[in-house]
């Protein structure tokens, strides 16, 4: 099992009272699986993704990674966890606007390894893999939405993560590009064995998963294995 | 891609912000460098003028009084000339010139004159006003200037000064020259000894206008005093005087009366204090205004970069990396702003100095180093709080759509 979460709760304090975005949720995510998470707005799917990626501390509960329990309260440890084991693909691509495609990938590599030449070669390999080897010196604004998302995927794969987390990765793309990007994610999952967890609103996109989870009011509503 | 590359790229990406941030540091440093460059030269100029008033410490026999500085040594009792050597060998700091004198009233024909024996080198050095009159043709540096050049950079001029007062030569004050109708090259007989007037001294408005200056040893022989003198004039650095120079001199010469010429010393000290205070006030203003400007700039920059910082945190950068990026940015801006500020301030002072007060301002190269250090410190201090706040930006701040 790659990830096990047990009795996970995330409570937000608001002026009108406390809200459990994730409510006493337990879940196992096997290695090499492609998990899609759906649910209405406010159902807690993005909050769950944030906790899985070590980006947000839960209020209570436990999470283990490769059978090792993570100390979710240590910010420094979680940063190292993110750089070593997790790749992120965002709806808004999350690329640094003043860095070229190659540099956007290199900054992710630099967190782990300071060897610039080695990082450059690896970044070029990744750009080639996503079909953008002729766009290395292009800035995000010079790339199409689909190309930007490919750069984001290449960056997410930079440090060979075991876990790829995608938050609405096709939310800003037209149907054709969406299919293309989902195909890339599926390829990563099947050929590289990378575990993919994808949050989506789209029923069509959810069909790409081998495990389909639906959340309702922060609780697990359905957990369907295909 | 290293963090410094990332920082440089970001700086270049936001050029307008970069220019406004740099402008704040450059102007701040430029103002302080300009004011300091100008005030250092002004201090020297004022100090030179103050030194033109003459010596500020007088060593007299115990029984003498200093009611009238310019006449204090006339007909005073004497003490041994070897006291000069005691002072010279004491190596007390802050003593710029030591000028022994022997003075007596004598008659030349029907005229009363004051005959003063001097050791030319030291006497001339302590009377800059004479130098401007042409004996050496070189202005003395200020004894109280913060870092003035040596008094006699040109050794030939110094020797010339000594050589001009041979045993048979004398300098005469303007009053005597008028009354006895003397000019340069005239002969003057004093107590049966014939002197040649080597130089007419410019009018000073003091008893010096009625003096005849001759070589100390010639005067001693003429008056039959032996190796005795009636006064030693000293040009003491005013800061040393306020730090107890008189006490040190009294220890060396316990049986003499050592006193300052109060008005001269107090004016010098007050002048130095005023200049120091003005510079300090400006420095404090610049540090505050500069620090706040940089802090404000970095703060604005952090807010604008929330998403980028979130991206970096998301892909695994630690808080310390974010601090590093922002402080490095402040350091680079401080470095460039410090250099630019030094150049701007120095050029400004060099251009405006002569226009406003007729003082030629030269670059003070030490300020180049100070400018960089102060600018970097201000920038880093100003960036600390924004950098700390940037470290608090959540790594998921780019999970939501814009």
Interface residues (C-beta under 8 A of the other chain):
Chain A: X46 X49 X50 X53 X55 X56 X75 X76 X79 X80 X82 X83 X84 X88 X90 X91 X92 X94 X95 X96 X97 X98 X99 X103 X106 X107 X108 X110 X111 X112 X114 X116 X119 X155 X159 X167 X171 X172
Chain B: X1 X2 X3 X5 X6 X9 X10 X12 X13 X307 X308 X310 X311 X312 X313 X314 X315 X316 X317 X318 X319 X321 X394 X395 X396 X398 X399 X400 X401 X402
